[in-house]
Amino acid sequence: MTDWAFWGKFKICTKIMATTTRKTTQQNLKEQFLRDVEAGLSADDKFLPPKYFYDATGDMLFRQIMALPEYYLTRSEHGILSNYRDDILRHFATDGPFDLIELGAGDGMKTKVLLRHFIAQKANFRYLPIDISANALNLLTHSIALEFPQLPVSPIAADYFEALQALQDTGSKKAVLFLGASIGNFTFEEALNFLQKLHASLTPGDVVLIGFDLKKNPAEILAAYNDSQGVTRDFNLNLLHRINRELGGNFEVNNFRHYPLYDPQTGEAKSFLVSQRNQSVTIGAPAKTFQFKDGETIHTEISRKYSLPEIDLLADLSGFQTARNFTDPKNRFVNALWKR
């Protein structure tokens, strides 16, 4: 039985903590941002963590990316959720009330397909979107309040596993969404580690629905990360703009070019920012200087594509049981439903 009293206390405590610790949390996030940037730019092979794509400008650009004709991922997954929403609800609501927890909620466009249907079917659930981007959560919460005023929503701006740890004892079955092929932002080994941690944070009977982009024509995949309008380019370069804005960096952004590639054997689509000249960049206070050679790269993102046997292997190695693989008609994408 769901512990509704616990949930009420949790929401009250969350509101109090949010009021008293917001400034501290923002400062901590900024300090972590600086540490991660300095570590990435100090590496022999420079990199920047892709989670920092998503400030207000990055969120806006990614919404534009999802609408691009080359970016098939969003349309494919949207179709899957629309076509199989009854089946998904049957798996989620097997034991009465459930918590619908979304990792990396973003703007919730695809999730609203499920929310709308679940509400229409009078499902007994609460929605808990988790995202590192407070801006994205604010926009999502506002839009849901307008469209679904009756739906209990508790957004959490935090690391995934910190949030899941705080939610372990709510007493409700958990149905976890990890959509948009976000799992592809990890290497296979990183994905396995992530999923093993996810498995450990759940209890028997909980379920997860994870989006995977499938291996397919390499030209079709590469076009999704090298669109003709240059929005993906701007999305990557915005990371340098964000460092300038928030960390006092002095990147000359025009001195870098976006370079994507796709390896059909490994299934890895990668994005880089390439220095167009010898240059130096300073970041932070006190300032640290980083040297770039002409042609030197900053790795910004990986988006790994999977085959169905590889997806089943990930489930098995991380301790989950595959319940169903939902695919689109063109077999471009799959939403894998796993049970704990």
N, C-alpha and C positions, 0 to 999 in steps of 0.2 A: 504493500500500500504506500502511496506517495506521502511523504512527510511535508504537508502543506505549511505547517507551522515553521519548519526549518526554512522553507523557501521565503516566507514572509520576513523572517529575521535576516536572512541572507541579503534580501533586497534593501532593507533598512540600513544594515551595516555598510552595504556597498555605497548607498547614497551619502552616508556620513563620511566614509573614507574618501569618496570622490571629492567632497567639498573641502576636506582638510589637507589632502595630499596631492591635489592636481598639479600645483606648481612644482612640488618635489618630483613627481613622476615625470613631468615634462623636462625638468633639468636632468634627471637620470637618463632619459631617452636621448637627450642631446649629447650627454657625455659618452653614452654607449655608441652613438652614431660617430662621434669623433674618434673613439678608440678603434672602431671597426674600419673606418676610412684610413686611419694612419697605419693599421696593421696590413690592410690590403695593398696600399701604395708602397709599403716597405718590403713587400715580398719580391722575390726574384722574378716571378711571373705575376705582374700586378693584377689585382682584381678589386671589384667593389661588390658587396653583397646586394643581390637584386631586391631584397625587401625594402631598400631605401629608395626604390623607384617611386614609392607611393606617398607623395605629399599631395597638396591640393591640385597642383598642376599635373602631376603624374597621374592622379586619379582621373582627371578630365581627359588626358591624352589616351589613357587606356580604354576609357569608354568609347573614344573615337576609333581606336584600333578594333574593338569588338564589332563595330559596324562596317568595317572595311570589306569589300568584296573578296579580297584574298584571304581574309581571316575566317576560315571555315569553322574553327573550333566552337565558337559561341553558338552559331546557328545549329551545328550538329548536336550539341549537348542540349540546347533548348528544345529541339525536336524530340530527343529521347525522353526528357522529363515530361513533356506534354503527352507523349504517346503511352508512357508507362506509369503515369501518376497513380492510377488505381493499384497496380501491382506494388509500387513503392510504399504506398500507405498501408497495404495489407501486411507488409513486412515490418513496418515501423510500429503499428498499433496492435500488435499481437497480444500484449499484456495490459491493455488499458492505457492510462495516461503516459505520455513520454515527453522528454525534453528534446527538442530539435536544436542541435548545437552545430553551428556552421563555422568552420575554420577558414579564415580569409574571406569574410563575407562580401567585401567590396560593395558594389551598389545594389546587390540582391536581385538583379533583373531576372536571372534564371530561377532563383529560389522562389520568387513570387509565383511562379507557375505552380509550385507545390503548395505554398501557403494558401493561395486562392482555393485550390482544390480541397486541401485538408479542412479549411474553414467551412466550405460548402458541404462537406461530408460530416460536419460536426465532430471532427476529431478533437480529442482532449489533449492538448499539447501546449507547450510554451516554446518560444523562439529565443535562442541565445546566440546572437551573432558575435563572433570573436574576430578581431582584426587589429593589426599593429597600427593601422592608420585611423587616428581619431577623427580625421576629416571624413573619411569614408563612412565610419559608423554614425556620425552626426547626420550625414545626408540620408543614410539608409533608415535610421530611426525616424527621421522626420517624414520620409515618404511612406513608411509603413503605418505611422500614426494616422496619416491622411487616408490611406487606402483600407487599412484593417484596424480601425480604432478599438475593436473588441479583443485584439490579440495581445496577450501578455508578452512583452519584449524587454529583455534585459541585455543591452549591448555591453561587451567587455573589451576594452582596449588593453590588450596584454599579449604576451607570448602565449602560444597555444597551450603548452603544457602547464604553465602557471595557472591559466584559466581552468583547464580540466582538473587540475589538482584541487582547486577551490570548489569545484562542482561535484566532487566525487561522492559526497554524502547527501545529496538531495533526496535520495530514495526513489527517484523515477528511473525508468528505463531511458537509456540514452540512444538517440539516433543521430549519428555524426555525419555531416556533409563536408566533403572536401572536393569541391567542384573546380571546373575550369582547367583541368590538367595541371593544377598547381604541383602535384606530386612530381611532375616532370622537371621541376626546378632543382631536383636533387639528382646526383648520380645514382646508379643502382644501389651502391653500398650505403649512401646517405639515405636513400628512400627506405631501405630495409631497416636501418637504425631508427628512422622516424616512425615507421609503422610498428616496430617492436615496442617503442615507447608509448605509442597510441594504444596498442593492445594492453600494455601494463596499466594504463590509466582507466581502462574500462572494466566492466564486470560481466560475467556470463549472461547472455541474453541481449546485450547491447549490439547494435549494428552500425556499420559505416557504409556510406555510399561515396565512392571515389571516382573522379573523372580521369580517364587516361586517353591521351591522343595516340592513335594507332599508327604503326608504320605503314607507309603508302608511297606513292610516286614522289621521289625526292624533289622534283621541281615544284610540285604542289605545296610541299612543306616549306621549302625555302621562300617561296613567294609570300607565305604568311608572315615571315619575319623580315621581309624586304619589300614592303608595299610600294606601289607606284606613286602614292601621294607623299611619302616620306614621314608618315606619322610615327612609325616605329623608330625611325631615326631620331625624331624629336623627343620621343619617349626616353630613349637611351641617353641622349645629350642632356636632358633635363636633370639627370643625376648630377652632372657637373654644375649646372646652375644651382641646384639645391645645396651642394657643398659650399658654393660661393655665398649663397643667401644665409645659410644657417651656421656655417662653421668659419666664416671669414676667409674663404678660399679666394684665390685670384686666377682661377682657370680662365684662359682665353679659349672659350668654347669653340670658336671658329677654327682653332688650331687642331681640332680632333674630328675624325670621320667615323661614322658608324659602319661596321663591317660584320655582316652575318654569314654563317656557313652551315651546311648540314652534311653529316656523315651518315650515309644510309646503312652502313654496316653496324655501327654502334647505336644508331638511332638518336644521336645527339645533335640538336640544333643549338648553335652557340652564337652569342653576340659579343662583339668587341668594340671598343673605342680605340682608334689608332691615331697616335701622335703624328702630325704632319711635318714636324720639324724638331730639332733639338730645342728643348725649353725646360724651364724650371717653374714649379708651382709651390706656393706657400699656403699652409692651412693652419688654423687654430691660433690660440693665444696662450702661451708664447708660440710664435710661429715655427712650424717645421717645414723644411724645404724638401721637395721631391724632384728628382731629375728625370726627364724623359728624353730618350733618343728618337731621332727621326725614324718612324716605322714601328716604334714600340707600342705594345698593346695593353689595354686594360680589359680584362675579361669581366663582363657585366652580367651575363645570364646563360644558363643552360636550360634547354627544354627537351627532355628526353622522350622519345617515342617508344612505344612498347608493342610487342606481339601478344596475342591472347595467352599463349603458353608462358610467356614471361610474367604476365599479370598473375596468373594462377600460381606460379612459383613464388612470387612476392607474398601472396596471401599465405601460402603454406609455410614459408620460412619465418614469417612474422607471427604465426600462431592463429591466424584467422581461417575460417571455413568459407569457401565461396558458395554463396547461395544462388546468385544469378548474375549474368553479364547482359546488360541492356545495350544494344548497339543501334546505330542509325542505319537507314536503308543502304547507304553507300559504304558502310563499314569503315568510316573514317575515325569514329570515336566510340568509346565504350564507357558506361558507368557501371562499375563493378560493385555489387552488393555483397558485403562480407559480414559474417556473424562472429561475435566473440564467444 
